[in-house]
Structures are given as C-alpha cells and as structure tokens.
Amino acid sequence: MRGALRGVLAVALALSSMAATGCGGDTKAKNEYVTAVNKAQADFVAVVDDSESRIGGNASDQETATQLDMIRAAAAKVVVELRATKPPGSARTLHASLVREAEGLVAAFKKAADAYHSGEPSKILTAKVQLSKDITRVNKQLNATIQALNEKLR
C-alpha cells in the first residue's frame, strides 16, 4: 500500500508545479489562482505524508482503512477548495478537468477504504491492485491537465 501512497504524493506534488508568469492577461488573477491551487495541494500532501507514515507492513486492515479514509477526506477537501477557486477565464475548462480528476482520487480511496473495512482478503487484494491502477490513471490525467494549465497561464 505504501507504493500507492507514494503515487498519490507524486500526483499532489504535480499541482505545485503550476506557476503563472507575467506574460499577458491578468497576472494578479493568475497568481491568486495558482496560490489557491497550491494551498489545496499542500494540505493534501500533509495528510498523505502523515498517513503514509502510519501505514506499514504491520498495520491491521482496520488501521489501513482508517488511513485511507483520512486520505479520502483530504482529497475531498481539495475538491471543495478547487470548486471554490475561481480560475482565470482562459483556464475554466481546464480547471473543471482538474476538479473532476481530484474527484477521481476521492472515489478511488473510498473504494479502497471500503474493501479494507470489509476485512475480506480477496476484496483487499483487489483494492490494492485497483488503487494502484486508479492512481496511475489519475496521475496521467492530472499531469496532462497541469501541463495544459501551465501553458494557458503563461
């Protein structure tokens, strides 16, 4: 499970790469947008870091489920913060994609937590594999969206 959490951390850190430069458009609005998105991801990274330190080879299924629930809640908070963030006009469509992709993380962690709460070994094994796949998929989507946002905000 720790590998999957490292993948989430990579996803979260991808958000911090966004930076608006002074070329064209309303630089202040762009910078405010970047600041808001970076704050949301920083909060998420803090929860992932804490949870990753608590999930080890000796964690029980219920302890793992609790940590996955905490990560899900942190991802849900990011979604709320992103929804409340007003993107510059040129970035609205991409921002909507960013929100949808963050919602994908919420769903992935809910599925995994539910499997761990069940205590059923086959569901847990499937959840481990699926969470890794979901994180990889969302990571690719987020990276593409962040790249497009970076280009749009320059």
Secondary structure, 3 states (H helix, E strand, C coil): CHHHHHHHHHHHHHHCCCCCCCCCCCHHHHHHHHHHHHHHHHHHHHHHHHHHHHCCCCCCHHHHHHHHHHHHHHHHHHHHHHHHCCCCHHHHHHHHHHHHHHHHHHHHHHHHHHHHHHCCHHHHHHHHHHHHHHHHHHHHHHHHHHHHHHHHHC
